[in-house]
Amino acid sequence: MPVVSAEASLAAQPQRAYEFLTDMESFPRFMDSVERVTVLERWEGGSRSDWTVRIKGGRFRWVEVDRFDPAGLRIEFQQVQGDLRRFQGDWQVIPRGGGATVRLTVDFEFGLPMLAPLLNPVAALAIRSNCASMVEGIEKALGA
């Protein structure tokens, strides 16, 4: 059950960074690995979104439930349908001086127990690289 994370420092104000993260449908414009995000449903404090992402040449698709915590500057997500057995995590914006740090943490499981010792380390590297790419995209879009 690998957990990976990536973070970047931003010059943007924490609230602006958080609001930027809540606009997930814009992610494909500045994140190379994200092909598509479609918000299927919105409600007070959350949404359900459909994602298609490329990771190391493979295409992964899932539907997740997103829970927004504007006071805590945090977005939690959990796959409810998709290619992996488990895919969950969070985006966290941490106020720092005149800016913020954005951190993406992902906890995943392929669901192939016999192959997990072989697949998980390779997948962790690929997902870590993908997380870093997503965070770098935010850094570029908001200005570091």
C-alpha atoms as a printed R data frame, in Angstrom:
    type eleno elety resid chain resno       x       y       z
1   ATOM     1    CA   MET     A     1   0.000   0.000   0.000
2   ATOM     2    CA   PRO     A     2   2.374   2.707  -1.242
3   ATOM     3    CA   VAL     A     3   1.922   6.315  -0.254
4   ATOM     4    CA   VAL     A     4   3.653   8.976  -2.340
5   ATOM     5    CA   SER     A     5   3.728  12.754  -2.103
6   ATOM     6    CA   ALA     A     6   5.108  15.808  -3.840
7   ATOM     7    CA   GLU     A     7   5.134  19.468  -2.889
8   ATOM     8    CA   ALA     A     8   6.147  22.878  -4.192
9   ATOM     9    CA   SER     A     9   6.464  26.376  -2.790
10  ATOM    10    CA   LEU     A    10   4.274  29.016  -4.396
11  ATOM    11    CA   ALA     A    11   4.380  32.795  -4.348
12  ATOM    12    CA   ALA     A    12   0.564  32.774  -4.463
13  ATOM    13    CA   GLN     A    13  -1.515  33.505  -1.389
14  ATOM    14    CA   PRO     A    14  -2.830  30.327   0.290
15  ATOM    15    CA   GLN     A    15  -6.509  31.072  -0.427
16  ATOM    16    CA   ARG     A    16  -5.769  31.717  -4.117
17  ATOM    17    CA   ALA     A    17  -3.814  28.442  -4.352
18  ATOM    18    CA   TYR     A    18  -6.687  26.539  -2.710
19  ATOM    19    CA   GLU     A    19  -9.302  28.060  -5.020
20  ATOM    20    CA   PHE     A    20  -7.099  27.175  -7.979
21  ATOM    21    CA   LEU     A    21  -7.008  23.526  -6.824
22  ATOM    22    CA   THR     A    22 -10.804  23.382  -6.585
23  ATOM    23    CA   ASP     A    23 -11.024  24.099 -10.333
24  ATOM    24    CA   MET     A    24  -9.994  20.549 -11.281
25  ATOM    25    CA   GLU     A    25 -11.478  20.767 -14.767
26  ATOM    26    CA   SER     A    26  -8.712  23.240 -15.645
27  ATOM    27    CA   PHE     A    27  -5.914  20.797 -14.688
28  ATOM    28    CA   PRO     A    28  -5.392  19.439 -18.242
29  ATOM    29    CA   ARG     A    29  -4.418  22.943 -19.404
30  ATOM    30    CA   PHE     A    30  -1.277  22.993 -17.244
31  ATOM    31    CA   MET     A    31  -0.650  19.369 -16.194
32  ATOM    32    CA   ASP     A    32   0.827  17.312 -19.022
33  ATOM    33    CA   SER     A    33  -0.172  13.963 -17.523
34  ATOM    34    CA   VAL     A    34  -3.833  14.865 -16.991
35  ATOM    35    CA   GLU     A    35  -5.817  14.238 -20.172
36  ATOM    36    CA   ARG     A    36  -9.288  15.025 -18.880
37  ATOM    37    CA   VAL     A    37 -11.209  15.912 -15.741
38  ATOM    38    CA   THR     A    38 -14.988  16.176 -15.841
39  ATOM    39    CA   VAL     A    39 -16.963  17.193 -12.775
40  ATOM    40    CA   LEU     A    40 -20.026  14.956 -12.851
41  ATOM    41    CA   GLU     A    41 -21.778  16.352  -9.803
42  ATOM    42    CA   ARG     A    42 -21.313  19.216  -7.324
43  ATOM    43    CA   TRP     A    43 -22.778  19.771  -3.883
44  ATOM    44    CA   GLU     A    44 -21.984  21.901  -0.866
45  ATOM    45    CA   GLY     A    45 -18.552  20.780   0.280
46  ATOM    46    CA   GLY     A    46 -17.817  18.284  -2.466
47  ATOM    47    CA   SER     A    47 -18.013  16.886  -5.941
48  ATOM    48    CA   ARG     A    48 -17.758  13.703  -7.969
49  ATOM    49    CA   SER     A    49 -15.265  13.860 -10.816
50  ATOM    50    CA   ASP     A    50 -14.133  11.628 -13.681
51  ATOM    51    CA   TRP     A    51 -10.368  11.579 -14.419
52  ATOM    52    CA   THR     A    52  -8.192  10.257 -17.241
53  ATOM    53    CA   VAL     A    53  -4.442  10.428 -16.555
54  ATOM    54    CA   ARG     A    54  -1.332   9.116 -18.318
55  ATOM    55    CA   ILE     A    55   1.312   7.541 -16.077
56  ATOM    56    CA   LYS     A    56   4.468   6.190 -17.702
57  ATOM    57    CA   GLY     A    57   2.755   5.428 -20.996
58  ATOM    58    CA   GLY     A    58  -0.318   3.840 -19.414
59  ATOM    59    CA   ARG     A    59  -3.755   5.437 -19.300
60  ATOM    60    CA   PHE     A    60  -5.678   5.268 -16.034
61  ATOM    61    CA   ARG     A    61  -9.270   6.295 -15.493
62  ATOM    62    CA   TRP     A    62 -11.299   6.645 -12.335
63  ATOM    63    CA   VAL     A    63 -14.228   8.425 -10.746
64  ATOM    64    CA   GLU     A    64 -13.520  10.035  -7.385
65  ATOM    65    CA   VAL     A    65 -15.435  11.775  -4.644
66  ATOM    66    CA   ASP     A    66 -13.826  15.060  -3.616
67  ATOM    67    CA   ARG     A    67 -14.386  16.637  -0.205
68  ATOM    68    CA   PHE     A    68 -13.543  20.333   0.120
69  ATOM    69    CA   ASP     A    69 -12.349  21.876   3.377
70  ATOM    70    CA   PRO     A    70 -11.860  25.602   2.645
71  ATOM    71    CA   ALA     A    71 -11.099  26.441   6.289
72  ATOM    72    CA   GLY     A    72  -8.334  23.817   6.392
73  ATOM    73    CA   LEU     A    73  -7.223  24.556   2.790
74  ATOM    74    CA   ARG     A    74  -7.513  20.852   2.009
75  ATOM    75    CA   ILE     A    75  -9.195  18.677  -0.627
76  ATOM    76    CA   GLU     A    76  -9.566  14.960   0.094
77  ATOM    77    CA   PHE     A    77 -10.301  12.537  -2.725
78  ATOM    78    CA   GLN     A    78 -11.186   8.862  -2.929
79  ATOM    79    CA   GLN     A    79 -11.714   6.676  -5.973
80  ATOM    80    CA   VAL     A    80 -15.201   5.153  -6.031
81  ATOM    81    CA   GLN     A    81 -14.822   3.468  -9.426
82  ATOM    82    CA   GLY     A    82 -11.830   2.874 -11.644
83  ATOM    83    CA   ASP     A    83  -8.702   1.072 -12.692
84  ATOM    84    CA   LEU     A    84  -7.006   0.717  -9.308
85  ATOM    85    CA   ARG     A    85  -8.214  -1.194  -6.276
86  ATOM    86    CA   ARG     A    86  -7.614   1.875  -4.109
87  ATOM    87    CA   PHE     A    87  -6.674   5.428  -5.002
88  ATOM    88    CA   GLN     A    88  -7.121   8.153  -2.399
89  ATOM    89    CA   GLY     A    89  -5.290  11.104  -0.944
90  ATOM    90    CA   ASP     A    90  -5.389  14.831  -0.548
91  ATOM    91    CA   TRP     A    91  -4.246  18.227  -1.722
92  ATOM    92    CA   GLN     A    92  -3.089  20.447   1.137
93  ATOM    93    CA   VAL     A    93  -2.214  24.142   0.971
94  ATOM    94    CA   ILE     A    94   0.101  25.201   3.795
95  ATOM    95    CA   PRO     A    95   0.575  28.933   4.452
96  ATOM    96    CA   ARG     A    96   4.276  29.882   4.387
97  ATOM    97    CA   GLY     A    97   5.450  33.463   4.864
98  ATOM    98    CA   GLY     A    98   4.057  35.503   1.977
99  ATOM    99    CA   GLY     A    99   3.052  32.447  -0.030
100 ATOM   100    CA   ALA     A   100   2.133  28.806   0.345
101 ATOM   101    CA   THR     A   101   3.290  25.260  -0.087
102 ATOM   102    CA   VAL     A   102   1.035  22.889  -2.002
103 ATOM   103    CA   ARG     A   103   1.332  19.182  -1.207
104 ATOM   104    CA   LEU     A   104  -0.264  16.265  -3.051
105 ATOM   105    CA   THR     A   105  -0.362  12.913  -1.218
106 ATOM   106    CA   VAL     A   106  -1.632   9.716  -2.879
107 ATOM   107    CA   ASP     A   107  -2.258   6.300  -1.314
108 ATOM   108    CA   PHE     A   108  -2.889   3.558  -3.875
109 ATOM   109    CA   GLU     A   109  -3.172  -0.178  -4.402
110 ATOM   110    CA   PHE     A   110  -3.312  -2.065  -7.704
111 ATOM   111    CA   GLY     A   111  -5.296  -4.980  -6.325
112 ATOM   112    CA   LEU     A   112  -2.957  -7.713  -7.550
113 ATOM   113    CA   PRO     A   113  -1.610  -9.158  -4.267
114 ATOM   114    CA   MET     A   114   0.695 -11.726  -5.904
115 ATOM   115    CA   LEU     A   115   2.367  -9.032  -8.018
116 ATOM   116    CA   ALA     A   116   2.322  -6.229  -5.440
117 ATOM   117    CA   PRO     A   117   5.967  -6.724  -4.353
118 ATOM   118    CA   LEU     A   118   7.034  -6.274  -7.985
119 ATOM   119    CA   LEU     A   119   4.518  -3.684  -9.161
120 ATOM   120    CA   ASN     A   120   4.195  -1.390  -6.143
121 ATOM   121    CA   PRO     A   121   7.797  -0.065  -6.100
122 ATOM   122    CA   VAL     A   122   7.691   0.629  -9.848
123 ATOM   123    CA   ALA     A   123   4.214   2.134  -9.600
124 ATOM   124    CA   ALA     A   124   5.253   4.256  -6.623
125 ATOM   125    CA   LEU     A   125   8.069   5.772  -8.688
126 ATOM   126    CA   ALA     A   126   5.716   6.419 -11.610
127 ATOM   127    CA   ILE     A   127   2.997   7.928  -9.425
128 ATOM   128    CA   ARG     A   128   5.568   9.998  -7.489
129 ATOM   129    CA   SER     A   129   6.837  11.361 -10.805
130 ATOM   130    CA   ASN     A   130   3.261  12.055 -11.901
131 ATOM   131    CA   CYS     A   131   2.471  13.827  -8.592
132 ATOM   132    CA   ALA     A   132   5.602  15.945  -8.977
133 ATOM   133    CA   SER     A   133   4.559  16.830 -12.526
134 ATOM   134    CA   MET     A   134   1.093  17.880 -11.327
135 ATOM   135    CA   VAL     A   135   2.535  20.023  -8.531
136 ATOM   136    CA   GLU     A   136   5.024  21.602 -10.972
137 ATOM   137    CA   GLY     A   137   2.100  22.417 -13.258
138 ATOM   138    CA   ILE     A   138   0.398  24.291 -10.434
139 ATOM   139    CA   GLU     A   139   3.661  26.036  -9.594
140 ATOM   140    CA   LYS     A   140   4.005  27.239 -13.215
141 ATOM   141    CA   ALA     A   141   0.352  28.239 -13.516
142 ATOM   142    CA   LEU     A   142   0.345  30.249 -10.276
143 ATOM   143    CA   GLY     A   143   3.930  31.457 -10.426
144 ATOM   144    CA   ALA     A   144   6.611  30.302  -8.041
